[in-house]
């Protein structure tokens, strides 16, 4: 069980690093920061909601298995967090800030 949590932690670090490393160039910095904050906020909200719902359901089904319910909540919530960050980053780079609308000088000023 601990090994799976370590894998999740590694993936969390890699996905968050990749999310910021893939920031589009040539876009207004304030708008980029607002979009990034919205994506991160959505990821935290979805992950926490799903994790807490699964935890509550698992504890309700097997009251003596709080450890497994906690593990299930963390793994499911963390996985959803990863998915929202990855999809949000793709949408940010392809739809919100498409290459055709970016400043090709890369200055970031609009």
C-alpha positions in Angstrom: 0.0 0.0 0.0 2.8 2.4 0.8 4.4 1.7 -2.5 1.3 2.9 -4.3 1.2 6.1 -2.3 4.8 6.7 -3.3 4.0 6.2 -6.9 1.1 8.7 -6.6 3.3 11.2 -4.9 5.9 10.9 -7.7 3.2 11.3 -10.4 1.8 14.3 -8.6 5.2 16.0 -8.6 5.8 15.1 -12.2 2.4 16.2 -13.5 2.5 19.5 -11.6 6.0 20.2 -12.8 5.0 19.4 -16.3 1.9 21.6 -16.0 4.0 24.7 -15.2 6.9 23.7 -17.4 4.5 23.6 -20.4 3.2 27.2 -19.8 2.6 28.7 -23.2 5.0 31.5 -24.2 3.8 34.8 -25.7 0.6 35.2 -23.7 -0.4 37.8 -21.1 1.2 36.8 -17.8 -1.8 37.8 -15.6 -4.3 35.9 -17.8 -2.0 32.9 -17.7 -1.7 33.1 -13.9 -5.5 33.3 -13.6 -6.1 30.3 -15.9 -3.4 28.3 -14.1 -5.0 29.2 -10.7 -8.5 28.2 -12.0 -7.2 24.8 -13.2 -5.4 24.1 -9.9 -8.4 25.2 -7.9 -10.7 22.9 -10.0 -8.2 20.0 -9.6 -8.1 20.4 -5.8 -11.9 20.8 -5.6 -12.6 17.7 -7.7 -10.0 15.6 -6.0 -11.1 16.5 -2.5 -14.8 16.0 -3.4 -14.3 12.6 -5.0 -11.9 11.5 -2.3 -14.1 12.5 0.6 -17.2 11.0 -1.0 -15.5 7.7 -1.6 -14.0 7.8 2.0 -17.4 8.4 3.5 -19.0 5.6 1.4 -16.3 3.1 2.3 -16.4 3.9 6.0 -20.2 3.5 5.9 -20.0 0.1 4.3 -17.2 -1.3 6.5 -16.9 0.8 9.7 -13.8 -1.2 10.9 -11.8 -0.5 7.7 -10.9 3.1 8.1 -7.4 2.6 6.9 -8.5 1.1 3.6 -11.2 3.8 3.2 -8.6 6.5 3.7 -6.3 4.8 1.2 -9.1 4.6 -1.3 -10.1 8.2 -0.8 -6.5 9.4 -1.2 -5.8 7.3 -4.3 -9.0 8.2 -6.1 -8.8 11.9 -5.2 -5.2 12.1 -6.2 -5.9 10.3 -9.5 -8.7 12.8 -10.3 -6.4 15.7 -9.4 -3.9 14.3 -11.9 -6.5 13.9 -14.6 -7.9 17.5 -14.1 -4.4 19.0 -14.2 -3.4 17.1 -17.3 -6.7 17.8 -19.2 -6.7 21.4 -18.0 -3.1 21.9 -19.2 -4.0 20.6 -22.6 -7.1 22.8 -22.8 -5.1 25.8 -21.7 -2.4 25.3 -24.4 -4.8 24.2 -27.2 -8.0 26.2 -26.7 -7.4 29.1 -24.3 -4.0 30.1 -25.6 -3.8 28.5 -29.1 -0.5 28.9 -31.0 -2.2 31.1 -33.6 -3.1 33.7 -31.0 0.3 33.8 -29.2 2.8 36.6 -29.5 5.6 34.9 -31.6 8.2 37.2 -29.9 7.6 35.3 -26.7 7.7 38.5 -24.6 4.4 37.6 -22.8 3.1 41.2 -23.2 -0.3 41.7 -24.8 
